[in-house]
Amino acid sequence: MSATQGTSIDTRIKIVWGFYLITALFQFPAVIGVILAYLWRDRRSTDPMQSHFDGAIRVFWWFALMWVIGVILAIIYIGLAILFVAGVYLGIMGAIGLVRIFDNKPWI
């Protein structure tokens, strides 16, 4: 689907990063965000804004790795700190992504 059909790429990127910001509070919406990023990215496109989808996917998998490690280590309480850091990381990266898209800059 091209940017002229349906929702524009900027709006789609804002939706994905918005889900990441919401996840800093509720922990689940990032899954929806990464699914949308996978569905909406177009590897054939030459639009530099497409890099936001790849960046969002990469951010999600780093968050997921930190989250799994945090859950495993929660038994010895250090995991709670890791879970907190994972949430902060996702919130900060979501905010950076939104700022970059509002400034009309690619992710990379």
Order of alpha helices (4+ residues) and beta strands (2+ residues): alpha-alpha-alpha-alpha
